Amino acid sequence: MRQDMERLAIKNIKLFLLMISIVLIQVSCNEKWLEPDPLSFFAPENVYVDEAGFESLLVTMRRSLKREYYGFFNFSTAEFAPSDLGVAGYVPDFSINTPTSSDRVPYGPMFDEVYGFIKNANVLISRIDGVTWDDETVRNRLLAEAYWHRAYWYYRLTHSYGDVPYIGVELTGAKLDFQTHSRWAILEKIQSDLEWAVEWMPVTAAPRVPTKGAGNYLLTKIYLANTEFDKAIEAATRVIEGPYSLMEHRFGSMANDPSRNVIWDLHRHENIHNSQNTETILGLVDRWEAPDGARVNQHLAANFMPHYWDVPDQAGTRGIVYPSDMMDTLMRGQGIITASNFYQFKLWEDETYNWQNTPDLRRADINWIEMSEIRYNRPESPNLGEPIRQLWPNTSDTTIRWYSWPHYKTYNPSNQEESTWGGGNGDSYVYRLAGIYLLRAEAYFWNNQLSQAANDINMVRARSNAPLITGGDVTIDYLFDERARELYAEETRHSEMVRVSNIMAKLNMNGYSLNNISQSSWWFDRVMAYNDIYKTPQGTWWRSQTPRIQTHNIYWPIPQSVITANTMGKINQNRGYQGSEGNVPPLETIEE
């Protein structure tokens, strides 16, 4: 009976860490199979024997980062759906995301895939000392980058799923007894790893390779998460004093176009790794000319632009030719993330300006597209040449088709093929200097050093020609307003909001506490206060859906297949989801 249960569990498993178990159990009757007998030159025993072999594994880890930023509804794109800045246009009701279902939103697949990425790091970490190194600096450089990748993904796991199992070694045998570790234990572990790693990471490196700056950037986030604010300031300062500077003047591929500005230049994908660009700390590389398997469309336009090309005219027919040359200029949106009114308009208001007249280049007319700027272009349309209008019989039909967007972020043509109108190949930022200024400003805020926080925020605002602020303006909400203005479609928004929610709960601020964070959090309160879409009346969204988000969505459900397959241990489910009633206290220490 027990064997039958295990076979049934293994049949359903997705999590990488149990894949080895499946193979071993299926062939356990053949003891000879267990003996090391590499069938090809590419067996681990032959590959991971020198610098080149381990470097090939690092190349795989760097490529894994693309899953965060490339493709339809990728991991970072999904971060904007449960936030103050937008919703998932096609599936705005998060109550349908359960331990057994993840409709379009990649929260289920993300859990499985991220453990696969961690597995690669663990292989290097576990095997690095199986080699005799003539030069220990080579060994330490390789190990340091593997620690960085593992820390990156555990940081994402703990801010998307909370308490999760920690795996810190390569798995080489059957294991069905995983346990949930405390989020805090994992954060403490990756902090310790990264403190060692940054000392061995290079100051400069080729594109895609995490440097000392990227190490300290991630370490700043981890220090913040662990409420070690002085250390966060120190780590951020090391980045700011490194070989970087904010881009304040025109540069790159379109520098000679007088109608554009430095914000436009900063976000041209071909400029991210331009030698003139001193703001890039870590970027990813993706080029049209790369071979198959080495390029992935970013789909920024599809993910963050509206379905404008499907707007009907007075005749009730699509009034825009599809496909057409218009998409060479505007690109083609799919409404994957529908921007909130807060992001489009309210965010840009202050005592003097509004979204229409703000001097802030991040909301400049040349950098944004308003729906009123788009014209019907179907030759037979009775409205040919007129601005498109909301002529649907039901207001719900407008939801994924009608919102303004930051064209400077989404414009990414790579050739004239229709397939790239949703956002073609191009490099992307992981970290850039503006982000670390805002992280250090947050650390100063927690330390009640408000004038220093304002100074860092003003470094970013001055570059964008935005009005400067004083220490009296600095609040955690203002900091996240500024992050929205600067890092929309770039950062992992939900994770950063969850990080702040845990800080406030740990410090018992504003009535929040760690004991009931699934029922009350700063994240949820800000989303409901700022995101008008989650207040949409029932049945008035596209296809009669209702945008819906709940307090327990601060964390996403652990896939039920993972919990079920772990027959000899206990992996907890997050509170608010089915199965959480059987949780046990997570492990508070990590044994090496």
ROROKOL-428261 format. One record per residue (C-alpha): residue in one letter; residue number from 0; chain; x, y, z. Coordinates in steps of 0.001 Angstrom, whole numbers. Each point is the difference from the previous one (the first is absolute). Example, Ala and Ser with C-alpha at 12.3 -4.5 7.8 and 13.67 -1.06 7.14 Angstrom:
ROROKOL-428261
resn:resi:chain:X:Y:Z
a:0:A:12300:-4500:7800 .
s:1:A:1370:3440:-660 .
***
This chain:
ROROKOL-428261
resn:resi:chain:X:Y:Z
m:0:A:0:0:0 .
r:1:A:2770:2418:941 .
q:2:A:1851:-721:-3256 .
d:3:A:-3198:618:-1967 .
m:4:A:-468:3335:1737 .
e:5:A:3569:1014:-764 .
r:6:A:-310:-962:-3662 .
l:7:A:-3223:2002:-282 .
a:8:A:1641:2994:1640 .
i:9:A:3042:-188:-2233 .
k:10:A:-2175:-236:-3101 .
n:11:A:-1437:3413:753 .
i:12:A:3166:1758:1111 .
k:13:A:1334:3032:-1768 .
l:14:A:2634:1287:2393 .
f:15:A:3516:-531:-1329 .
l:16:A:1394:-1202:3271 .
l:17:A:-2134:-3135:-221 .
m:18:A:796:-792:-3637 .
i:19:A:3072:-1951:1054 .
s:20:A:-2186:-1916:2431 .
i:21:A:-2297:-1072:-2826 .
v:22:A:2846:-1477:-1986 .
l:23:A:1563:-1749:2967 .
i:24:A:-3231:-1598:1166 .
q:25:A:-947:-1147:-3495 .
v:26:A:3315:-1809:-466 .
s:27:A:904:-858:3590 .
c:28:A:-58:-3713:-801 .
n:29:A:3045:438:-2207 .
e:30:A:2902:606:2416 .
k:31:A:2508:175:-2853 .
w:32:A:-1792:3138:-1260 .
l:33:A:1039:1744:3207 .
e:34:A:3677:-441:-747 .
p:35:A:1719:3043:-1590 .
d:36:A:230:-839:-3691 .
p:37:A:-71:3187:-2124 .
l:38:A:-1492:-763:-3409 .
s:39:A:1507:3038:-1697 .
f:40:A:2689:2620:319 .
f:41:A:-2641:2372:1361 .
a:42:A:-648:-1940:3198 .
p:43:A:470:2227:3105 .
e:44:A:3068:-1968:1044 .
n:45:A:1690:1021:-3253 .
v:46:A:-1274:3565:-290 .
y:47:A:406:1486:3475 .
v:48:A:3706:-588:283 .
d:49:A:1473:3417:-849 .
e:50:A:-780:3677:-430 .
a:51:A:-1510:-463:-3456 .
g:52:A:-2378:-2670:1210 .
f:53:A:-1282:2055:2908 .
e:54:A:-172:3089:-2191 .
s:55:A:-2405:-1855:-2301 .
l:56:A:-2288:-504:2980 .
l:57:A:153:3727:799 .
v:58:A:-1041:717:-3588 .
t:59:A:-3121:-2090:648 .
m:60:A:-721:1944:3204 .
r:61:A:328:3330:-1825 .
r:62:A:-2356:-1207:-2692 .
s:63:A:-2543:-981:2675 .
l:64:A:-324:3670:981 .
k:65:A:-1751:579:-3321 .
r:66:A:-3014:-1860:1348 .
e:67:A:-480:2955:2335 .
y:68:A:-127:2651:-2726 .
y:69:A:-762:-1636:-3363 .
g:70:A:-3100:-1524:-1569 .
f:71:A:-3754:405:401 .
f:72:A:-1072:498:3613 .
n:73:A:3499:-688:1269 .
f:74:A:803:9:3714 .
s:75:A:753:3734:325 .
t:76:A:-3017:967:-2121 .
a:77:A:-2230:-2043:2287 .
e:78:A:1307:2077:2922 .
f:79:A:-2045:2987:-1176 .
a:80:A:-3340:-1803:54 .
p:81:A:-282:-292:3808 .
s:82:A:1159:3567:542 .
d:83:A:-1122:3601:180 .
l:84:A:906:552:-3658 .
g:85:A:-2180:-2420:-1954 .
v:86:A:-1824:-3300:-297 .
a:87:A:281:-3082:-2176 .
g:88:A:-2186:1142:-2886 .
y:89:A:-1354:-3394:-1030 .
v:90:A:-135:-1632:3433 .
p:91:A:-490:2795:2570 .
d:92:A:-1645:-2263:2593 .
f:93:A:2724:-1484:2204 .
s:94:A:-2454:-2217:1830 .
i:95:A:364:-2441:-2903 .
n:96:A:3713:-440:795 .
t:97:A:-1:-2981:2322 .
p:98:A:2466:-2728:1019 .
t:99:A:-1168:-2001:-3013 .
s:100:A:-673:2750:-2555 .
s:101:A:1975:2950:-1356 .
d:102:A:-1970:1430:-2909 .
r:103:A:2448:1913:-2243 .
v:104:A:1703:1582:3007 .
p:105:A:3271:-1963:393 .
y:106:A:9:-475:3772 .
g:107:A:-225:-3787:-146 .
p:108:A:2627:-497:-2716 .
m:109:A:2250:2583:1628 .
f:110:A:354:-2068:3169 .
d:111:A:1106:-3073:-1918 .
e:112:A:2282:1831:-2396 .
v:113:A:1783:2013:2653 .
y:114:A:981:-3154:1861 .
g:115:A:1445:-1213:-3277 .
f:116:A:2127:3139:-174 .
i:117:A:1096:-543:3602 .
k:118:A:916:-3579:-863 .
n:119:A:2569:1242:-2522 .
a:120:A:1579:2264:2604 .
n:121:A:73:-2849:2503 .
v:122:A:1790:-2273:-2476 .
l:123:A:2850:2487:-289 .
i:124:A:85:724:3729 .
s:125:A:52:-3700:874 .
r:126:A:2612:-1005:-2575 .
i:127:A:2387:2969:113 .
d:128:A:2245:-1620:2629 .
g:129:A:139:-3288:-1829 .
v:130:A:2676:1641:-2128 .
t:131:A:3547:902:961 .
w:132:A:446:3686:-780 .
d:133:A:3428:1392:-785 .
d:134:A:-1457:3489:335 .
e:135:A:-2495:420:2839 .
t:136:A:-1153:3334:-1418 .
v:137:A:-1506:-1834:-2977 .
r:138:A:-1841:-2370:2320 .
n:139:A:-1280:2887:2123 .
r:140:A:-1190:2004:-3016 .
l:141:A:-2005:-2941:-1321 .
l:142:A:-1463:-786:3421 .
a:143:A:-829:3652:656 .
e:144:A:-2117:289:-3130 .
a:145:A:-1824:-3254:789 .
y:146:A:-798:1387:3457 .
w:147:A:-1332:3155:-1664 .
h:148:A:-2356:-1920:-2276 .
r:149:A:-1238:-2183:2842 .
a:150:A:-559:3049:2196 .
y:151:A:-1840:1788:-2803 .
w:152:A:-2510:-2795:-418 .
y:153:A:-473:-709:3709 .
y:154:A:-671:3702:512 .
r:155:A:-2726:-250:-2651 .
l:156:A:-1453:-3178:1495 .
t:157:A:-210:1411:3518 .
h:158:A:-1744:3139:-1262 .
s:159:A:-2430:-1875:-2232 .
y:160:A:-740:-3083:2128 .
g:161:A:1273:885:3481 .
d:162:A:1211:-3074:1894 .
v:163:A:1338:-2630:-2431 .
p:164:A:2326:-3018:104 .
y:165:A:3680:929:-68 .
i:166:A:2273:-2245:-2059 .
g:167:A:3664:902:111 .
v:168:A:1708:-3046:-1510 .
e:169:A:-165:-2056:-3166 .
l:170:A:-2483:-2843:429 .
t:171:A:1468:-3312:-1066 .
g:172:A:-2537:-2462:1389 .
a:173:A:-3645:-539:756 .
k:174:A:-1465:2525:2460 .
l:175:A:-3652:296:967 .
d:176:A:321:1649:3399 .
f:177:A:413:3718:-696 .
q:178:A:-1010:2472:2675 .
t:179:A:-1044:3637:-169 .
h:180:A:2567:2499:1226 .
s:181:A:-775:3381:1470 .
r:182:A:327:2899:-2401 .
w:183:A:2229:1663:2593 .
a:184:A:2356:-2985:190 .
i:185:A:400:21:-3775 .
l:186:A:635:3741:-91 .
e:187:A:2646:-345:2706 .
k:188:A:1697:-2785:-1975 .
i:189:A:115:1826:-3333 .
q:190:A:1210:3148:1764 .
s:191:A:2939:-1917:1432 .
d:192:A:770:-1600:-3370 .
l:193:A:-126:3288:-1845 .
e:194:A:2132:1824:2544 .
w:195:A:2742:-2452:-865 .
a:196:A:-756:-3:-3716 .
v:197:A:216:3752:-659 .
e:198:A:3636:2:1044 .
w:199:A:806:-2347:-2897 .
m:200:A:-2276:1402:-2712 .
p:201:A:1702:2070:-2735 .
v:202:A:-245:3795:-24 .
t:203:A:-695:-38:-3729 .
a:204:A:-946:-2839:-2306 .
a:205:A:-1545:-854:-3333 .
p:206:A:-3754:559:-440 .
r:207:A:-2197:-2485:1893 .
v:208:A:2697:-782:2581 .
p:209:A:-921:1136:3535 .
t:210:A:2661:2358:1358 .
k:211:A:865:1299:3437 .
g:212:A:-2562:2748:-660 .
a:213:A:-2726:-2585:-675 .
g:214:A:1064:-1876:3121 .
n:215:A:-305:3052:2205 .
y:216:A:-3285:963:-1674 .
l:217:A:-1565:-3335:911 .
l:218:A:1632:105:3426 .
t:219:A:-1622:3409:588 .
k:220:A:-3419:-1558:-574 .
i:221:A:770:-2883:2326 .
y:222:A:1279:2324:2732 .
l:223:A:-3205:2009:-313 .
a:224:A:-2080:-3178:226 .
n:225:A:1899:-942:3161 .
t:226:A:-497:3511:1449 .
e:227:A:3748:633:82 .
f:228:A:-310:3531:-1307 .
d:229:A:3503:1256:772 .
k:230:A:1461:-2901:-1933 .
a:231:A:-2427:698:-2869 .
i:232:A:1269:3575:-154 .
e:233:A:3600:-1212:-42 .
a:234:A:-632:-2558:-2762 .
a:235:A:-1929:2505:-2124 .
t:236:A:2726:2583:489 .
r:237:A:2583:-2457:-1291 .
v:238:A:-2014:-266:-3216 .
i:239:A:-528:3748:-313 .
e:240:A:3706:652:504 .
g:241:A:896:-2670:-2541 .
p:242:A:619:376:-3734 .
y:243:A:-3501:1325:-715 .
s:244:A:-1746:3325:-499 .
l:245:A:-3503:1064:-951 .
m:246:A:-493:787:-3680 .
e:247:A:-869:3701:-132 .
h:248:A:805:857:-3627 .
r:249:A:-1041:-1304:-3401 .
f:250:A:1823:-3106:-1218 .
g:251:A:-219:-3044:-2193 .
s:252:A:-1912:-1002:-3086 .
m:253:A:-2433:2938:-185 .
a:254:A:2075:2717:1658 .
n:255:A:-253:2171:-3108 .
d:256:A:-3805:29:-13 .
p:257:A:-858:3393:1561 .
s:258:A:-3608:-1042:681 .
r:259:A:1100:-2575:2569 .
n:260:A:1688:246:3410 .
v:261:A:2355:-1849:2320 .
i:262:A:-2813:-2121:1470 .
w:263:A:-781:-1261:-3484 .
d:264:A:3680:-760:-603 .
l:265:A:335:-1809:3334 .
h:266:A:-2676:-2515:-980 .
r:267:A:1058:-773:-3541 .
h:268:A:882:-3659:180 .
e:269:A:3045:424:-2182 .
n:270:A:1312:2585:2496 .
i:271:A:-130:-2162:3118 .
h:272:A:3472:-1380:-586 .
n:273:A:1241:2983:-1991 .
s:274:A:3444:971:1300 .
q:275:A:-1331:3518:591 .
n:276:A:-2629:-1289:2420 .
t:277:A:1494:277:3475 .
e:278:A:-3281:-823:1763 .
t:279:A:-229:-3717:-773 .
i:280:A:1013:-2179:2938 .
l:281:A:-1320:-3293:-1376 .
g:282:A:-1785:-567:-3272 .
l:283:A:-1091:-2947:-2128 .
v:284:A:918:-457:-3647 .
d:285:A:-2488:-989:-2695 .
r:286:A:647:711:-3676 .
w:287:A:-1910:-730:-3180 .
e:288:A:3155:-1224:-1707 .
a:289:A:658:-2620:2694 .
p:290:A:-552:-3664:-920 .
d:291:A:-3185:-1885:807 .
g:292:A:-230:-793:3691 .
a:293:A:2091:3016:962 .
r:294:A:-2677:2651:-562 .
v:295:A:-3417:547:1575 .
n:296:A:-2412:2790:-880 .
q:297:A:-494:2352:2919 .
h:298:A:-3678:632:-764 .
l:299:A:90:3275:1947 .
a:300:A:-2561:1512:-2349 .
a:301:A:-2318:-2993:218 .
n:302:A:306:-108:3777 .
f:303:A:-399:3701:827 .
m:304:A:-1954:1541:-2897 .
p:305:A:-3760:6:-616 .
h:306:A:-1862:-1902:-2709 .
y:307:A:-490:3371:-1766 .
w:308:A:45:-1510:-3500 .
d:309:A:-3298:-1774:677 .
v:310:A:-2005:3192:648 .
p:311:A:-3187:104:-2133 .
d:312:A:-1298:2991:-1926 .
q:313:A:-3580:1224:-404 .
a:314:A:-671:-2855:-2405 .
g:315:A:799:-2437:2784 .
t:316:A:3025:-1311:-1897 .
r:317:A:3655:105:979 .
g:318:A:972:3495:-1063 .
i:319:A:3724:-636:-165 .
v:320:A:1626:-2034:-2734 .
y:321:A:1581:-3110:1405 .
p:322:A:2776:-542:-749 .
s:323:A:1146:3453:-1093 .
d:324:A:2937:2373:-33 .
m:325:A:-1433:1606:3150 .
m:326:A:1438:-2895:1931 .
d:327:A:3494:798:-1220 .
t:328:A:-342:3214:2014 .
l:329:A:-2204:-948:2932 .
m:330:A:610:-3755:280 .
r:331:A:-2927:-2312:814 .
g:332:A:-1418:-388:3471 .
q:333:A:-1846:-2974:1432 .
g:334:A:-1208:1537:3268 .
i:335:A:1815:-2614:2102 .
i:336:A:462:2651:2701 .
t:337:A:-2662:2706:86 .
a:338:A:1354:3166:1586 .
s:339:A:-1911:1573:2881 .
n:340:A:-1198:3586:-158 .
f:341:A:2366:674:2866 .
y:342:A:3004:-917:-2124 .
q:343:A:-1267:1794:-3101 .
f:344:A:-1101:3248:1628 .
k:345:A:-69:489:3791 .
l:346:A:3620:-1060:484 .
w:347:A:1213:3042:-1935 .
e:348:A:-1899:2625:1959 .
d:349:A:1368:2316:2686 .
e:350:A:-959:3392:1353 .
t:351:A:1070:1687:-3242 .
y:352:A:-278:-2488:-2848 .
n:353:A:-2173:-2763:-1380 .
w:354:A:691:-2756:-2514 .
q:355:A:-611:2360:-2918 .
n:356:A:2444:2744:888 .
t:357:A:2560:-1622:2271 .
p:358:A:3609:769:-986 .
d:359:A:920:-3559:1007 .
l:360:A:1453:-1583:-3141 .
r:361:A:-1296:-3399:1117 .
r:362:A:-3517:1258:-771 .
a:363:A:918:2289:-2895 .
d:364:A:-2339:-79:-2965 .
i:365:A:2800:-1122:-2309 .
n:366:A:617:-3005:2243 .
w:367:A:-3618:-1092:460 .
i:368:A:-2916:-917:-2246 .
e:369:A:-3492:1221:889 .
m:370:A:-2997:-1718:-1549 .
s:371:A:-1096:3328:-1472 .
e:372:A:3134:20:-2169 .
i:373:A:-956:-3172:-1879 .
r:374:A:-2005:396:-3224 .
y:375:A:-2328:-2345:-1856 .
n:376:A:1798:-1054:-3175 .
r:377:A:-2265:-2553:-1670 .
p:378:A:-742:1516:-3445 .
e:379:A:-3669:-1055:130 .
s:380:A:-554:1293:3522 .
p:381:A:-2599:2779:403 .
n:382:A:2408:1461:2585 .
l:383:A:3149:-136:-2141 .
g:384:A:2620:2417:1316 .
e:385:A:-1903:789:3193 .
p:386:A:1293:-773:3504 .
i:387:A:-1194:-3391:1168 .
r:388:A:-2938:65:2395 .
q:389:A:-1632:-2287:2525 .
l:390:A:-2940:-1123:-2105 .
w:391:A:-620:-3388:1594 .
p:392:A:-3532:-922:1085 .
n:393:A:1377:-1081:3377 .
t:394:A:2568:1892:2034 .
s:395:A:1624:-3309:958 .
d:396:A:1195:-343:-3585 .
t:397:A:2441:2870:516 .
t:398:A:1948:-1445:2893 .
i:399:A:2937:-1653:-1772 .
r:400:A:-159:2331:-2986 .
w:401:A:4:3471:1470 .
y:402:A:2815:1456:2111 .
s:403:A:3029:2232:-483 .
w:404:A:3442:-1516:86 .
p:405:A:3729:935:261 .
h:406:A:1066:-436:-3612 .
y:407:A:3643:531:935 .
k:408:A:-133:-3239:1989 .
t:409:A:-1899:-2183:-2483 .
y:410:A:1379:1105:-3375 .
n:411:A:2312:-2790:-1102 .
p:412:A:-81:-792:-3723 .
s:413:A:2613:-2405:-1275 .
n:414:A:-1199:-576:-3562 .
q:415:A:-3137:480:-2092 .
e:416:A:-1556:-3385:647 .
e:417:A:-3410:-17:1640 .
s:418:A:1215:-2448:2627 .
t:419:A:2183:2687:1571 .
w:420:A:-2665:2688:330 .
g:421:A:-762:-1257:3480 .
g:422:A:3581:795:938 .
g:423:A:3005:-1389:-1793 .
n:424:A:3446:-1067:1037 .
g:425:A:2059:2394:2033 .
d:426:A:2137:356:3088 .
s:427:A:-1590:763:3347 .
y:428:A:967:1374:3388 .
v:429:A:110:-2129:3113 .
y:430:A:1564:2694:2189 .
r:431:A:883:3605:-784 .
l:432:A:1299:2805:2140 .
a:433:A:-3287:1869:439 .
g:434:A:-1398:-3028:1811 .
i:435:A:2769:-118:2589 .
y:436:A:-450:3705:778 .
l:437:A:-3633:-764:820 .
l:438:A:961:-3012:2118 .
r:439:A:2486:2063:1981 .
a:440:A:-2663:2695:399 .
e:441:A:-2284:-2647:1490 .
a:442:A:2696:-1118:2415 .
y:443:A:474:3627:1061 .
f:444:A:-3770:260:470 .
w:445:A:-90:-2981:2368 .
n:446:A:2848:1636:1932 .
n:447:A:-1966:3249:182 .
q:448:A:2719:1767:-2007 .
l:449:A:-2538:1783:-2151 .
s:450:A:2182:2730:-1461 .
q:451:A:2474:-2614:-1254 .
a:452:A:-2913:-1979:-1449 .
a:453:A:-1246:3090:-1809 .
n:454:A:3479:639:-1403 .
d:455:A:117:-3470:-1555 .
i:456:A:-3510:309:-1406 .
n:457:A:918:3385:-1439 .
m:458:A:2949:-1533:-1856 .
v:459:A:-2514:-2027:-1989 .
r:460:A:-2577:2779:-297 .
a:461:A:2512:2635:-1131 .
r:462:A:1098:-2176:-2913 .
s:463:A:-3658:-166:-1101 .
n:464:A:-520:3755:458 .
a:465:A:-2557:-696:2719 .
p:466:A:-528:2489:2857 .
l:467:A:2270:-717:2939 .
i:468:A:-1304:-970:3433 .
t:469:A:1002:484:3627 .
g:470:A:342:-2405:2892 .
g:471:A:-3501:896:1134 .
d:472:A:-1393:-1570:-3194 .
v:473:A:1593:-3386:575 .
t:474:A:-2316:-2816:1041 .
i:475:A:5:-3667:-937 .
d:476:A:-2901:713:-2338 .
y:477:A:1921:2821:-1673 .
l:478:A:2981:-2322:-463 .
f:479:A:-2206:-2499:-1784 .
d:480:A:-1543:2767:-2063 .
e:481:A:3503:845:-1161 .
r:482:A:807:-3637:-683 .
a:483:A:-3116:-129:-2176 .
r:484:A:1038:3085:-1933 .
e:485:A:3528:-1272:-558 .
l:486:A:-236:-3796:-133 .
y:487:A:-3375:-853:-1558 .
a:488:A:311:-3166:-2125 .
e:489:A:3531:-529:1362 .
e:490:A:-136:-1038:3648 .
t:491:A:-1675:-2871:1846 .
r:492:A:-2687:2272:1457 .
h:493:A:-2006:-2455:2084 .
s:494:A:3106:-1496:1619 .
e:495:A:1264:3417:1020 .
m:496:A:-3385:857:1518 .
v:497:A:1:-3310:1878 .
r:498:A:3483:777:1295 .
v:499:A:-1197:3322:1433 .
s:500:A:-3100:-1665:1450 .
n:501:A:2189:-2427:1933 .
i:502:A:2241:2805:1218 .
m:503:A:-2995:1901:1348 .
a:504:A:-1465:-3145:1538 .
k:505:A:3301:-947:1645 .
l:506:A:295:3521:1428 .
n:507:A:-3693:-48:1052 .
m:508:A:-655:3213:-1908 .
n:509:A:-3497:1324:-655 .
g:510:A:-1608:-2978:1688 .
y:511:A:1591:-2602:-2295 .
s:512:A:1524:-3183:1381 .
l:513:A:1612:-3152:-1345 .
n:514:A:-2614:-2195:1672 .
n:515:A:-2806:1207:-2245 .
i:516:A:1775:1290:-3099 .
s:517:A:-2306:-2125:-2159 .
q:518:A:-2954:1919:1409 .
s:519:A:1458:3511:259 .
s:520:A:2976:1520:-1796 .
w:521:A:1304:3242:-1450 .
w:522:A:39:-1657:-3428 .
f:523:A:-3719:-707:18 .
d:524:A:-949:3345:1493 .
r:525:A:2004:1886:-2625 .
v:526:A:-1393:-2081:-2864 .
m:527:A:-3567:660:1083 .
a:528:A:641:3691:660 .
y:529:A:1779:699:-3287 .
n:530:A:-1188:-2505:-2592 .
d:531:A:-3435:1090:-1180 .
i:532:A:-424:-3100:-2163 .
y:533:A:-393:-2262:3020 .
k:534:A:-3029:2092:920 .
t:535:A:-1703:-706:-3339 .
p:536:A:-3644:-1043:464 .
q:537:A:-708:-3677:-448 .
g:538:A:-507:-1100:-3582 .
t:539:A:1231:3220:-1618 .
w:540:A:3446:-1231:-1049 .
w:541:A:801:-1646:-3304 .
r:542:A:-2173:-3077:-623 .
s:543:A:-1936:730:3201 .
q:544:A:2920:-850:2239 .
t:545:A:557:1781:3284 .
p:546:A:3433:1265:1075 .
r:547:A:522:-1523:3420 .
i:548:A:2921:-262:2388 .
q:549:A:56:-1072:3647 .
t:550:A:2240:469:3015 .
h:551:A:1533:-3482:-198 .
n:552:A:1197:682:-3559 .
i:553:A:2995:1669:1575 .
y:554:A:1492:-3455:-615 .
w:555:A:-827:-2408:-2792 .
p:556:A:-1082:-3581:578 .
i:557:A:2560:-2780:153 .
p:558:A:-890:-2401:-2862 .
q:559:A:-2030:-2858:1414 .
s:560:A:1931:-2504:-2124 .
v:561:A:3158:894:1929 .
i:562:A:-1684:-475:3377 .
t:563:A:-1642:-3272:-1018 .
a:564:A:3183:-1522:-1403 .
n:565:A:1970:705:3186 .
t:566:A:-1361:-3132:1681 .
m:567:A:2521:-262:2848 .
g:568:A:205:3629:1050 .
k:569:A:-2155:3081:385 .
i:570:A:-24:2988:-2348 .
n:571:A:-2359:2679:1290 .
q:572:A:-2682:1768:-2021 .
n:573:A:-329:3761:330 .
r:574:A:-2807:1283:2195 .
g:575:A:-3233:722:-1780 .
y:576:A:410:-2872:-2460 .
q:577:A:-1507:-3453:296 .
g:578:A:2205:-2313:2054 .
s:579:A:1602:2623:2224 .
e:580:A:-1958:-1269:2994 .
g:581:A:2462:-2897:239 .
n:582:A:3135:2144:178 .
v:583:A:2748:-635:2518 .
p:584:A:2562:2545:1285 .
p:585:A:2690:585:-2631 .
l:586:A:3627:-804:695 .
e:587:A:1789:3046:1404 .
t:588:A:3566:-1114:-682 .
i:589:A:1778:-1281:-3083 .
e:590:A:2383:-2877:488 .
e:591:A:2942:-70:-2384 .
***
